[in-house]
Amino acid sequence: MSKNEGAAHPPGSTPLPPEAEEEIMETLFTKMHISSQEIAAILKKHGVYGDMDALQDSYRKRLGQRLMAKIRDADGQREVLSTRGQEYIVVECCNDRQKLQTVRRRIQSQMSGLDVSAQKVNGRIAVLDRLTGRIQKAG
């Protein structure tokens, strides 16, 4: 929540004051990086805070997710996976084809997003490598 608490916003999202978003973006694009501590300080400065019960629930869910992620087989593979972040299933014991397909789609979507991000990083590394090569040849 924030000073503009009454403003309409999509369900499940927290309204972000435009001034806070502007300051975060300005910091990011001025320095080309920003720490999570800097973001938190900016949000605090602009009066952004959350409902204490919702924060506690979020914290508890995060702890539960970490616990589920620790459950591994002898080879270190995860045994328990999330269907949509709402339910965890023991993969080897699940006979619900729809739940297994949901898990697979979620994993494939995550992999696809990571692949795109990795390609972007690889592209930047290639640019830096070319620049380094040119500088070394010139020097």
Solvent accessible surface area in square Angstrom, and as a share of the most:
residue,aa,sasa,rsa
1,M,71,0.32
2,S,2,0.01
3,K,157,0.67
4,N,55,0.28
5,E,82,0.37
6,G,81,0.78
7,A,45,0.35
8,A,109,0.84
9,H,82,0.36
10,P,90,0.57
11,P,136,0.86
12,G,94,0.90
13,S,47,0.30
14,T,84,0.49
15,P,16,0.10
16,L,73,0.36
17,P,5,0.03
18,P,89,0.56
19,E,100,0.45
20,A,0,0.00
21,E,81,0.36
22,E,120,0.54
23,E,49,0.22
24,I,21,0.11
25,M,88,0.39
26,E,114,0.51
27,T,31,0.18
28,L,52,0.26
29,F,122,0.51
30,T,106,0.62
31,K,87,0.37
32,M,133,0.59
33,H,117,0.52
34,I,36,0.18
35,S,44,0.28
36,S,82,0.53
37,Q,135,0.60
38,E,56,0.25
39,I,56,0.29
40,A,58,0.45
41,A,62,0.48
42,I,15,0.08
43,L,41,0.20
44,K,162,0.69
45,K,132,0.56
46,H,28,0.12
47,G,25,0.24
48,V,32,0.18
49,Y,123,0.47
50,G,29,0.28
51,D,65,0.34
52,M,132,0.59
53,D,107,0.55
54,A,55,0.43
55,L,90,0.45
56,Q,73,0.33
57,D,72,0.37
58,S,52,0.33
59,Y,103,0.39
60,R,142,0.52
61,K,150,0.64
62,R,111,0.41
63,L,77,0.38
64,G,28,0.27
65,Q,72,0.32
66,R,127,0.46
67,L,100,0.50
68,M,44,0.20
69,A,20,0.15
70,K,146,0.62
71,I,68,0.35
72,R,121,0.44
73,D,54,0.28
74,A,113,0.87
75,D,125,0.65
76,G,37,0.36
77,Q,117,0.52
78,R,79,0.29
79,E,48,0.22
80,V,8,0.05
81,L,31,0.15
82,S,13,0.09
83,T,9,0.06
84,R,155,0.57
85,G,57,0.54
86,Q,159,0.71
87,E,73,0.33
88,Y,74,0.28
89,I,17,0.09
90,V,70,0.40
91,V,48,0.27
92,E,144,0.65
93,C,98,0.59
94,C,22,0.13
95,N,152,0.78
96,D,58,0.30
97,R,180,0.66
98,Q,122,0.54
99,K,63,0.27
100,L,60,0.30
101,Q,50,0.22
102,T,11,0.06
103,V,7,0.04
104,R,133,0.49
105,R,138,0.50
106,R,66,0.24
107,I,57,0.29
108,Q,94,0.42
109,S,74,0.48
110,Q,95,0.42
111,M,109,0.48
112,S,62,0.40
113,G,40,0.39
114,L,126,0.63
115,D,80,0.42
116,V,95,0.55
117,S,59,0.38
118,A,49,0.38
119,Q,124,0.55
120,K,162,0.69
121,V,87,0.50
122,N,94,0.48
123,G,37,0.36
124,R,138,0.50
125,I,89,0.45
126,A,40,0.31
127,V,48,0.28
128,L,83,0.41
129,D,90,0.46
130,R,133,0.49
131,L,80,0.40
132,T,67,0.39
133,G,27,0.26
134,R,162,0.59
135,I,124,0.63
136,Q,133,0.59
137,K,180,0.76
138,A,93,0.72
139,G,99,0.95
